[in-house]
Amino acid sequence: MLAVQQWLHDTHAKQVASAELAQRAGLEERTFLRRFQKTTGMTATEYCQRLRVARAREMAQTSSVPLERIAWDVGYSDPGSFRKVFSRIVGLSPGEYRRRFGARL
């Protein structure tokens, strides 16, 4: 599991299918998903979402890149989905987060 987690961190968890992760771990997909959740306390989907949002938070804090571009860069093709996931994890919308924590560029 550690190797899969490291790979996810290295690739920023962009466009990852659970079948691909299972293959990387050398396990059947159902076995992988069960073990991943037991190891991390999260589903593979939630883990990937948290990695993407962490990257988006970093980008929102340190750049003036439009939030729609940040959503795309971290792996979301739909800005609305990105806003929903970001808000659920962080507790603020991406715009609110940037206003509160973004660098004054």
KANOR-V577908 format. One record per residue. N is the residue number from 1. PSI is psi in whole degrees, -180 to 180 (999 if undefined). Layout:
{{N:PSI} {N:PSI}}
This chain:
{{1:-37} {2:-39} {3:-39} {4:-44} {5:-43} {6:-42} {7:-42} {8:-43} {9:-44} {10:-34} {11:3} {12:24} {13:39} {14:131} {15:61} {16:129} {17:144} {18:-31} {19:-39} {20:-41} {21:-43} {22:-42} {23:-43} {24:-33} {25:-10} {26:32} {27:161} {28:151} {29:-47} {30:-41} {31:-44} {32:-50} {33:-41} {34:-47} {35:-37} {36:-46} {37:-39} {38:-38} {39:-44} {40:-19} {41:7} {42:156} {43:162} {44:-37} {45:-48} {46:-41} {47:-47} {48:-41} {49:-43} {50:-38} {51:-44} {52:-43} {53:-38} {54:-42} {55:-41} {56:-40} {57:-44} {58:-45} {59:-40} {60:-34} {61:-33} {62:1} {63:170} {64:17} {65:135} {66:145} {67:-33} {68:-37} {69:-39} {70:-44} {71:-47} {72:-45} {73:-31} {74:2} {75:12} {76:124} {77:-15} {78:110} {79:-31} {80:-42} {81:-42} {82:-47} {83:-42} {84:-49} {85:-45} {86:-49} {87:-39} {88:-40} {89:-43} {90:-31} {91:2} {92:152} {93:161} {94:-40} {95:-44} {96:-41} {97:-46} {98:-42} {99:-38} {100:-40} {101:-6} {102:149} {103:147} {104:95} {105:999}}
